[in-house]
Amino acid sequence: MSQSNPQEPFSRLTPQEAKEMIDRGDVQIIDVRQPGELSAGFIEGSSLIPHEALFARIDEVREDVDVLFYCAVGVRSALACEIGAAMGRTRCFNLDGGFEAWKAEQLPVAMHEAPA
């Protein structure tokens, strides 16, 4: 079940909840890892915006849909959620446990061309 901490301006989703959100559509998926980490795979449909570039690229983060951030284990994506919220994005979600948790649940991993 998704977790909300009143001290965090975002919700944390389990990998299964994130998959259900993606399957429903109308979600933007943002991978905040470094380009070199993409060799491990990525979630289909995600865009790569490394967490340290998020301030400069905030206009690429939509305001009209839920935004799912993920990284390797969920720490940098939690920071990305904080940045997004500070920049006015109100529908931020963090993949708790990150891409490692996603893979551990044997959810789909894309290995072809890297996200843009």
N, C-alpha and C positions, 0 to 999 in steps of 0.2 A: 504494500500500500504506500502511496506517495506520502512523503514526510514533509511537514512544514515546521520550521522553527521560527517563532515570532521575531527572533533576532536576525533572520535572513530574509532578504526581499525576493526569495525564489523558493520553489519546491524541488525536492529531490525525488527522482523517479527510479524505481527498480528497472533493470533491463527489460523485463516483461512489460511493465507499464509504458516504458519508452517505445517499445515495439508496437504496442496497441495504439499509442498516440500517432506514431508514424503511419500505421495502417489506416487510421481514420482520415489521414490527410490534413491539409491546411496547417502544416507545421514547417518551420524552417529549421534545418539541422545544421549546426555549426561545429566543426571539428577545430578545436583550439590547440591541437598539437603542433609540433614542428614538422616541416616538410619531410625531413629524414625519417620520421616515425611512420609515414604512410606505407612503408614496405610491409608493415604488419597487417595491412588492410585498413578498411574504413567502412563506415555505414553508408550504404547506397543512398545517394541523393544529398549527401552532406557537402557543405562548402568549407574550404580551409581558410580560417582566419586565425593565425597564431595569437594566443592570448595577449602577447605584448603589443600586437598591432591593432587590437580592438578599439582603442580610443580613436586612432586615426581612421579606422574603417567603420565606425559606428553607423554611418549612413547605409551600410550594406545589411544591417540588422533590421528586419522588418518590425513594425509596430502593430500591425493588424492581424498577426497570427501568433500562436504559441511558438516560442523559440527554445529548441533543445540544444544545449551545449554539452559537448563531451570532450574528454582528453583521455589519457592513458588510464588513470585511476580515480579521477573525479576531483582532484584538488585544483588544477588550473581551470577546469570548467566551472567550479564553484566561484573562483575569482572572476571569471568571465561573466557569470550571472550577476555578481556584485557590480561589475563595471557597467553591464547592460542596464541594470536597475538605476544606477547613478546617472546614466545618460538618458533616462526617461522610458526605458523599455519595461513594461509592467507584466509581461507574460513570459518570464524566464524560468526555465526548468533545467536542472542538472541531472545528468545520467550518473546516479550514485554508483561508485565503483568503476566508472569509466568504461573504456573500450575493453579492458581486461575482463570486467564482469560481463559485458555483452558477449564476448567470445566464450567465456566459461559457461554461459547459458546456451551455447551452441546456436545463437541467433545469426542471421545471414551476414556474411562478411564479404565485401567487394574487394577484389584483388586486381582488377584491370586498371584502367587509367585513373590517375589521381584526381580528387575533387578540385574544382577550380577555385 
